[in-house]
Amino acid sequence: MNVAYRLLGSVAESEDAVQEAYTRWYALPRGRRDEIASPGAWLTTVTGRICLDVLGSARARRERYVGAWLPDPLPDRAEWGLGPGTVLADPVDQMVLDESVTMAFLVVLESMTPAERVAFVLHDVFRYPFAEIAAVLGRTPAACKQLAASARRRVRAARAPESVGQAGRADAVRRVKEAWERKDIAALVDLLDPAAVMTADGGGLVGAALRPIEGGARIAQYMVAIADKAPGLELVERSVNGAPGLVARRDGVVMTVHRQARWSRGGPGTTRTWRRTLVVR
């Protein structure tokens, strides 16, 4: 599940890929299964191949997608009252949250070719040797090494310098929440970087801005307009993909998830940047 989500960026598609891999495993004759020295490695290889096929078809689907496409947000299981002895029945509850599931990272992965994405995720994130990745991609280890190197350059080019720690991020999110609840456009403009960009994704199910909204002032106006159109909306601070974010609920039902994907430091007197907003599907 950890491999599939980083490759596909979709919880539902990842669960389907993992289920298909296990279906193929149990379809093998018992004697063939007994011959496989490492079932985990076999399942990872098969899952990688399935994800590669999904990525190939997904590129065409997402090119026709109405509006921006963003990865599915992941809630932090620790925030939903799961104690240390809790049995995790949902595979998503066992997701490892690290830098490779941040929104910024996943968005960069979307810019890669399917082969680059598989090579990079399996090697740089999960430390699989290129000889095993070659079996997934049907290429030589040397070719897989080149694919991972190309993907690595994309990540380096897109990475923003880290300017604040987790506490600083949480404080910025809290201040945005308070200003948003007050519908205080001036306060939101002060908090947002003038060059901030907000991207929304309704998942094809709900209305959302079809194009990125650029500029702190326009984003602030858009956020207040959302609050005006949704009376009774409750904003709660939650961890999303391992970092501070906001969840908007109405009558206890999650309506949207807002998460910054990139941070940068502005000029003198400029506060931290709330870079991207995503709408839960």
N, C-alpha and C positions, 0 to 999 in steps of 0.2 A: 504494500500500500504506500509506503514511503517513497519507493522508486517511482511508482505509477503516478502519484500526485505531482511530483517534481517534473515528470516528463509531460504530463497532460494538462496540469493546472485546473483540472475539474474533478471534484470529489466523485460525482456519479460515474464519469467515464473511467476513473481509477478503480472504483469498486467493480465495474463491469470487467475491466482488464484482469484484475486479480481473480475474479470468479471464473473467467474463461481459462486462465492458466491452471487453476485447480481442477477444472473440468477435464482439461487435457491430461493432467496428471493421473486422475482416477480412471480415465479411459484407457490408460496403458495396462497391458496384461501384468498380473502380479509379479511374474518372473522378471519382466522388463524393469519394473519399479525397483525390485531388489538389486538389480545390477547397477543402478545409479548410485554412485558413491556419495554424492552431496545433493540431496533433494532440494535444499535451499538454493543452491547455485543453479540447478535445472529450472526451478520455478522462476528465478530472477531472469534467466536467459529468455524463457518463454514469455514472461511478462514484458520484457524489453522489446521482443519482436512484435507482440500484440500492440504495444504502445506505438511502435514505429509505424505500423499500418494505420492506426488511428490518427496519428499526427499527419500522415500523408493525406488522408481524406479530410481532416479537420482544416487544413490550410485552405482548401477550396471552399469549405463551408464558411469559414470566418471571413474570407474575402467578400462573401455575399451578405455577411452579417450586418444588420441595421444598427448603425452606431458603433461605438468603441467596444472592444472585447477585453475583459479583464478576468484574471483567474478567480476561481471560487475562494471566498475568504474562509479561513479556518478559525473557529473559536478556540480559546485556550481551555482545555478540559479542567484545569485547576480552578477555574472561575465558576464552575457549575456544581460545586459542592461534592466533588468526588474525593473521598478520603483515601488514605494510603492503602487500605485493605480492599478497596472497591474492585470488583470484577469488571473488567472493561469488555462489554459485549459488542460494542460498535468498533469496527476496524479503524475508523477515524479517530477514536479516542486514543489509539496507540501511535498516532503520528508523532514523529520527533520534530520539534519546533526549533529550528536554527536559522542561520542567515539564508540558507538555501530555500526557505519557504517564505521569505519576506516578499511583499508585493513588488518592490523594486527589482528584486532578483528574478521573480517569475515573469515580470513584464519583459525583461531583457532576454530571457529564454525564448519568449515568443518570437523574437526577431531572428532566431537562428533557424537553419534548415533542420528538418527532422533528424537527419544523421548527425549533425553537429550537436544537437540537443542531447541525443542519446549518448554519444561519445563523451560529452562533457559531464553530464550528470553521473553516469556510471563510473567514470574515472576520477574526476575532481571532487565529487561529493561523496560517492560510496567506495572509492578506492579500488574499483575492479581493475585488474590488469588488462592491457590492451589485447592480449591474446584471447581473453574471454569476451571482450567487447566485439572483437572481430567476428565471433560466432553469432552474435546478435545482429550485426549489421551486414554480414556476408561480405566483408571486405578484409583486406590484409591488416595486420596490427599496425604497420607503418602508416597506412591510410587513415586508420582510426586515430592514431597519434596526431596526424595533421588536422583532422577534424576537431579534436579537442583543443589544439593550439589556436585554431581559428576562432572557436567559441570563446576561449579564454581572452583573446584580444577584444572581442565584443564586450565582455563583462568589464574589463579594465577601462575601456573607453567610456562606458556608461556609468561607472561607479562614481558617486558623488562623495567628496570628503566628509567624514563623520565629524560633526561639529558639536553634538550634544550627546550626553549619556541617556540611559533609560529614564532616570529621574527627571531630566530636563524635558524629555519628550512627553512624559506624563503630565508635567506642569503645563506645557504648551497646549496639550489636548484639553486639559481641564479649563484653561482660560478661554479656549475656543468654545467649549461647551457652554460656559457661563454667558459669554457674549451672545451666542446663538439663542439661548433660552430667553434672553432679554430682547432679542431681535434688534440688537445694537449694531447697526451697520458700521458706524464710525469705529467702534471697538474691534470689530472683525477686520476692517481694513488695516487697522494698526497692527493686528496680530499677523496678518497675511503678508508674505513677501510680495512686493509689487509685480514680480515676474512669476508668481505662482500659477500653476496650471491645474485645473480640476477636470478629471475624466470620470464620467458616469457610465454605468452599464446596467441596463434594466433586465438583462437576460432574455430579452424578447418577450417578457411577460408583463412588465410595467413600464410606464412612461419614464424617460430619462433624456437628458441633453444628448443629442446625437453627435455633437462635436465637442472637443475639449473647450472649456471656458478658460480664457486667458486673462490674467490680471487680478490682483487682490480685490479691487473695487467691484468688478463684475461678479467675482465669486461670492463676495459678501452679499451682494444684492440677490443672487440666486439662492443662497442659503436662507435668507430671510423670507424669500418668496415661497420656499418649500414649507417653512414653518407656518406661514399664513394660510397655505392651502391644506394643511394637515393639523387642524386644531386637536389638542389632546395628545400631541406627540411627546413622548417621554425620552429624553436623552440619558443614556447611562454609559459610564466609562467601562470599557471592556478591553481585554487583550485580544487582538486580531492578528493571526499569523505571528504570534510571539511578540508583538509590539503594541504600545498603547493605541487605542482607537475609540470610536464612539459607535454605539448601537442605538438606533432610533426605534422605539416600540410604541404601539398603540394598542391599548387594552391587552397588554401582555404579549402581543404578537410582534415579532421582529419585522420591521418594514424596510429598513435600510441599514447598511454597515458602512461606516466612514473610516478610512484608514489612510494615513500618510504613507507614501511610497518612497519619498526621497527627501533628504534634508540638505539644506545649504545655509551658509551664513551670509547675511546681507551686509550692507555698509553700516557705518556708525549709527546706533540707535534703532537698527532694524531687528525685530524679533525673529524667532525661528520661523521656518517656512512650513506651512501646511500645504503639502505639495499635491496630493491627489485624493480624490474621493471616489469610492466605489460603491455601487448599489447592489445589495445582495440579490441574487437571482430567485 
